[in-house]
Amino acid sequence: MANILHICAKNDNDGNPRRLFVMSNEEGRFIAAWDEGYKGSDAVPGDFRKDAYLSQRLDVPVAQYNKLRRTLPSPAYAYQVEGYSHLR
């Protein structure tokens, strides 16, 4: 089971959502993030979608949202996430 949080910041001035699904490894270090946009849990690769759908919401400041979005990779496939190459 993947450990995914639903990171939420206030909407931008145009009303667009600022939400990420952020995955962490067993040590609690963030390893990947996907911008939700208007896709919901479908923004996450298929193998992790159920976990993203059931993830716990965490409200954060906009600065933290921007930092996570800027610094973490957003792999298109589950096997590209660090530690999940066995899913290939």
C-alpha positions as a Markdown table, in Angstrom:
| # | Residue | x | y | z |
|---|---|---|---|---|
| 1 | Met | 0.0 | 0.0 | 0.0 |
| 2 | Ala | 1.3 | 3.4 | -1.0 |
| 3 | Asn | 1.4 | 6.2 | 1.6 |
| 4 | Ile | -0.2 | 9.2 | -0.1 |
| 5 | Leu | -1.3 | 12.5 | 1.4 |
| 6 | His | -3.7 | 14.9 | -0.3 |
| 7 | Ile | -2.0 | 18.3 | 0.2 |
| 8 | Cys | -4.3 | 21.3 | -0.2 |
| 9 | Ala | -3.6 | 25.0 | -0.3 |
| 10 | Lys | -6.0 | 27.9 | -0.9 |
| 11 | Asn | -7.2 | 28.3 | -4.5 |
| 12 | Asp | -5.3 | 30.9 | -6.7 |
| 13 | Asn | -6.8 | 34.3 | -7.5 |
| 14 | Asp | -8.7 | 32.8 | -10.5 |
| 15 | Gly | -10.3 | 30.1 | -8.4 |
| 16 | Asn | -8.1 | 27.3 | -9.7 |
| 17 | Pro | -7.3 | 24.5 | -7.1 |
| 18 | Arg | -3.9 | 24.1 | -5.6 |
| 19 | Arg | -3.9 | 20.4 | -4.6 |
| 20 | Leu | -1.3 | 17.7 | -4.8 |
| 21 | Phe | -1.1 | 14.0 | -4.1 |
| 22 | Val | 2.2 | 13.5 | -2.3 |
| 23 | Met | 3.7 | 10.0 | -1.9 |
| 24 | Ser | 6.2 | 9.2 | 0.9 |
| 25 | Asn | 8.4 | 6.2 | 1.4 |
| 26 | Glu | 8.6 | 4.0 | 4.6 |
| 27 | Glu | 10.9 | 6.5 | 6.3 |
| 28 | Gly | 8.4 | 9.3 | 5.7 |
| 29 | Arg | 10.4 | 11.1 | 3.0 |
| 30 | Phe | 8.4 | 12.5 | 0.2 |
| 31 | Ile | 9.3 | 10.8 | -3.1 |
| 32 | Ala | 6.7 | 12.0 | -5.7 |
| 33 | Ala | 3.9 | 14.5 | -6.1 |
| 34 | Trp | 1.1 | 14.8 | -8.7 |
| 35 | Asp | -0.8 | 18.0 | -9.2 |
| 36 | Glu | -4.5 | 17.1 | -8.9 |
| 37 | Gly | -5.8 | 19.9 | -11.1 |
| 38 | Tyr | -9.3 | 18.9 | -12.1 |
| 39 | Lys | -8.5 | 15.2 | -12.5 |
| 40 | Gly | -9.0 | 14.2 | -8.9 |
| 41 | Ser | -7.2 | 10.9 | -8.0 |
| 42 | Asp | -6.8 | 10.1 | -11.8 |
| 43 | Ala | -3.8 | 12.5 | -11.7 |
| 44 | Val | -1.9 | 9.7 | -10.0 |
| 45 | Pro | -0.6 | 6.6 | -11.9 |
| 46 | Gly | -3.1 | 3.7 | -12.0 |
| 47 | Asp | -1.4 | 1.5 | -9.4 |
| 48 | Phe | -1.7 | 4.2 | -6.8 |
| 49 | Arg | -5.1 | 5.7 | -7.6 |
| 50 | Lys | -7.1 | 3.8 | -4.9 |
| 51 | Asp | -4.6 | 5.0 | -2.3 |
| 52 | Ala | -4.9 | 8.6 | -3.6 |
| 53 | Tyr | -8.7 | 8.4 | -3.6 |
| 54 | Leu | -8.6 | 7.3 | 0.1 |
| 55 | Ser | -5.8 | 9.6 | 1.1 |
| 56 | Gln | -6.0 | 11.9 | 4.1 |
| 57 | Arg | -6.3 | 15.7 | 3.4 |
| 58 | Leu | -3.7 | 18.0 | 4.9 |
| 59 | Asp | -4.1 | 21.8 | 4.5 |
| 60 | Val | -0.8 | 23.6 | 4.0 |
| 61 | Pro | 0.3 | 27.2 | 3.2 |
| 62 | Val | 0.7 | 28.1 | -0.4 |
| 63 | Ala | 4.5 | 28.4 | 0.0 |
| 64 | Gln | 4.7 | 24.7 | 1.1 |
| 65 | Tyr | 2.5 | 23.6 | -1.8 |
| 66 | Asn | 4.7 | 25.5 | -4.3 |
| 67 | Lys | 7.9 | 24.0 | -2.8 |
| 68 | Leu | 6.5 | 20.4 | -3.0 |
| 69 | Arg | 5.3 | 20.9 | -6.5 |
| 70 | Arg | 8.6 | 22.4 | -7.7 |
| 71 | Thr | 11.0 | 20.0 | -6.0 |
| 72 | Leu | 9.3 | 16.5 | -6.3 |
| 73 | Pro | 9.1 | 14.4 | -9.5 |
| 74 | Ser | 5.7 | 13.6 | -11.0 |
| 75 | Pro | 6.3 | 10.3 | -12.8 |
| 76 | Ala | 3.8 | 9.2 | -15.4 |
| 77 | Tyr | 4.1 | 5.5 | -14.5 |
| 78 | Ala | 4.2 | 3.8 | -11.1 |
| 79 | Tyr | 7.4 | 1.9 | -11.9 |
| 80 | Gln | 9.2 | 5.3 | -12.3 |
| 81 | Val | 8.6 | 6.1 | -8.7 |
| 82 | Glu | 11.6 | 5.6 | -6.5 |
| 83 | Gly | 11.3 | 2.1 | -4.9 |
| 84 | Tyr | 8.6 | 0.9 | -7.2 |
| 85 | Ser | 10.6 | -0.3 | -10.2 |
| 86 | His | 9.2 | -3.9 | -9.5 |
| 87 | Leu | 5.9 | -2.7 | -10.9 |
| 88 | Arg | 7.2 | -2.6 | -14.5 |
